[in-house]
Each structure stands twice: as structure tokens, then as C-alpha cells.
């Protein structure tokens, strides 16, 4: 998502694509479905068939499926994810230490349909993302605390 965020901040229409995989499915499935999804969605965004507001981009998740088992496209909100990250100390063949950073199994809040629940069901999910990182909840409580004297 980072590159799409940066593109939008620079005024460039942007899409973030993520390929999901399970165990060894990336080696087994390749990127055939991903190619189809990218070819379907990209022209719609670049040719203005899809209206995006300023500082908005599309986040697209592609399921770990073959084209034959693909269920289609769905527009859903982003789900809340929890990552259990870890760092493992290793040593390369030259004896130099390095850390391998990785994510443990992805957890998500179940309930309402979301990008994670739907991609796990076999859909390519499309979520419009708007960049505005203002914490509106804190604006009022901070007003007056930083006034110049």
C-alpha cells in the first residue's frame, strides 16, 4: 500500500495490489489470476471509468485461487487486522548476523464482511482508501494547549 499512498500524495492515480497466498500456494498457483485482476481493474482507474476523489486510491486484494475457482469482485471496507510480528536472529554463510523479520498468521475481526473475510472466500476485494491522517478525536482536546504566548 505504501507506493500507492505515496503516488496519491503526489497527485498520481494509484492502485495497491496484494496477492494473498496460503502455505505453498504461490508456487503452485503462480500469478495467473493476479494478471487477470490487474488487467481488469487498472484500465478502469487510469481511463477515469472509476471516479476517485483527491487523496484516494484503490486497495485490491487477490485471493490464493486459480481463475477457475475465482468467485469474482467485491467492494468492501477494510477489515481490522492484527499481526504478530517477530524477529529471528540468523547468521549468513560468511558468519555475519542478521535478523529475519516476519509476520505470524494474520488475524482479523470477524463479523461484518471485510476485505480479509471476502478474499479468504475467494473474491478479489476492492477497498477505496482515503488519506487523511488527522486525529479528529484529539483536535478539540489539544486546542488551547499549544497557544503561543
N, C-alpha and C positions, 0 to 999 in steps of 0.2 A: 504494500500500500504506500510505502514511503515515496517511491518515484512518482506515483500518481498524485500524491499530496503536493509534492514539490512542483510538478507540472501545473497543477491548478493554481498554486500560488504565483506562478509566472504567467498566468493567463492562457495556458495551453489546455485544450480539451483533453481529458485524461481518463484512462480506464486502468484499474488494477485487476489483473487476472491471477488466480491462485489455483493450482492443481492439487486436489486432495489425493491422498493415497493411503492404502492400508497394507501393512506388512511389506510384501514384495510386489504389490500391485503395479507400482510404477514401472518396474522391469517387465512385468507381464503384459500390461496394457499399453505402454508407450504413451504417446501424446496425440493419438488419432482423434479422440473426442475433443481434446483441448484445441486442436487445429480447427475443427468444425465450429466450436463455440466462438473462438476468436474471429473467424471469417464471417460469422453471422452477426456478431454484436458490433465489431469495430466500424464497419461502414455506416451503421445507423447513427453512431455518435459523431464520426468525422464528417458525415454528409448532412448533419443537422436534422435528421429524421427524429431524433430524440432531443427534447428541449431540456437543457441543464442550466441552472442558474449560475451566477458568478460564484466561484469557490466551491463548486460541486463537481464530483466525479462519480463514476460507477465502480463499485467493488463487485467483481464477478468470481464466484467460486465454482470450480468444475469438479464433478464427482469422480470417484475412483470407479468408473464404469466403462464398458465398451459402448460404442454407438448403438449397438443392438439393444442394450439394457438401459439406455438413457431415457429418462422419463420426461424430458423437456425443460422448459424455462419457467422460473417463478420469481416474482418480485416480492421480496420480504425484508423486514427490518433486520439489522444486525443483532445477533444474539450476544449475551454476556458470556465471555469465555474466561476460564481460569487455567493458567499454565503453571505447571510445577517444573520450574527450571532447575537445572543442576550443572555443575562444572566438574569434570573429571580430569585429574592431573595425569598426563601421559609423558612418555619420553620417545622422541623420534630416533631413527637409526643412528644418528650422529650423537646421541646422548643429550640432546637439548630438550629441556622440559617445555611442555605446552599444555594449555587447557582446552579440552573439547567441551564446547557449550552446546547443550541440547535441551529440548523440551520433552517432558514426560507426556503421558496420554492427556489429550485435550479433554477438559470437562466443560460442560455448558449447562446453563439453566434451562430446564425443561418447562414446558407449558405452552405458551403461545408459539406459533410457527416462527422460525428464525432462519437465518442463512445456514447455520450449522445443522439444525434439525432437518432442513429440506435437502441440503447437499448429501447428508447421510442417507436420505431416502432415494437418492439417485437423480435429483434435479440440479441443473445449473442455476445458482441463485444470483440474483441481481439486486444490489442494495445501493441506492443513491446515498452518498456520503457528503455532508456539508461541513466545510471547515470554518468553524468559529469556536475558538477555544476559550472564549470569555466565560468566567465562572459567574453567571448572573446571580447565583445564590449568595455570593460573597460581596457583590458590588455595594449593596446598601450598608452592610456591616462595616465595610472598610472606609466608606465616605466619612470625612471629617477626621480620620486618624492620621492622615498624612498631609494635612493642610500646611502650607508654608507660613512661617511667622513673619 
